[in-house]
Amino acid sequence: MATYNRQLKVSNIENYLSQIDKLSNPYTIVKFKFRAGNCYMKSGNKRNLMKAIDLFNDVYDILSKYRGAQDPRALNVVLFIIKCEKKLEELKDKAIKLKRKKEEDIKI
């Protein structure tokens, strides 16, 4: 029996999220969006990190609506949002340092 690669990739996320419709259970929506956000977060570039933060914010809104803001699952999503924001800050800091280094090299 053939095995298939079930790994979610950035190129497949739009099709993956298209499975969500009006009749989907909120927890199913949470599962899809959280998994897609995690995939975006692992890719690590600036644009995908912004998409991951948006998806995690959607997940947090849904979970806090149905479970409450202090629920452990909702707080876990907040931790992922913080991770993404830290990675985004690191990328911005690296870009600023590279820009300053290039400017110093040009002056010399």
N, C-alpha and C positions, 0 to 999 in steps of 0.2 A: 504494500500500500504506500502510495506516495505521501510524503510529508510536505506541508506548505509552510512558507515563511509567514508567520502570523504577527511579525513585528510591525508595529505602526511606525510609519515614516512621515516626515514633514510633507512630502509630495502627496500622500494619501489622506491627509487630515480633512481636507474639504469634503471629500467623498464620505469619509467616516462620520463627519458631523451631519451630513445630509440625511442620515438615518433618523434623526430626531424629527418628529412631527407633532401635531397638536395633541394627539391622543397618547403621547408617551408619558409614562409614569415619571414624576419629578425625580425619583431616585435613579431612574435610567438615564435621564438627562444629566444628572450629576455625574454618573459613571462615565458617560461619553465625554463630557466636557473636561472632567478632571484628567482622564487619560490623554486627551488631546493636549491639554495644557502642560502635562508632564512631558510629553514628547517635544513640544515647543521649547520647554525649559532646558531639556537635555541638549538641544541643538546649539544653544548658547549664543547666537548672534543677536544683535540689538532688536531687530524687527520682530524676530520670533519671541524674544523675551516680553516685548510689549503685548503681543498676542496672547502669550501665556498668562500674563497678569490680567488681561481682560477676561479670559476664560475662567481663571480662578475667582475673580470678582463675581462673575455670574454664578458660579458654583456656591460661593459663600452666601450670596443673596438668596438662592433657592434653599440652602440648608438652614439658614437663619429664619427663613419664613416658616418652614415646616418643623424644625427641631428646636429653634431658639438660638440666640447668638452665643450662648455659653456652652453649647453642646460640644463634646470632644471632637466630633467629626468636623464641625464648623471651625473650631480652633485649629485643627490640623491644616485646614485649607488656608487659614491666616498665616500659618508658618510657611507654607509654600509660597504665598504672596511675598512674604518678607524675604525668602531666599531669592526669588526672582528679582526683587528690587535691589538686593545687595549685589547680585551678579551684574545688573544693569549699571549700578553705580561704579563697580569695578571697571566695566567696559568704558564708561565715560571718562574715568580717571586715566585709564591707559591711553585713550585717544588724546586727552589733553597733554599728557606727558610726551607722547610722540610728536605732537604738534610743536610743543616748546623745544624739544630736542632738534627738530628740523630747522626751526627758526634760529637756534643757536649755531647750528652747523652752517647755515647760510651766512650769518654774520661773520663767521671766522673765515 
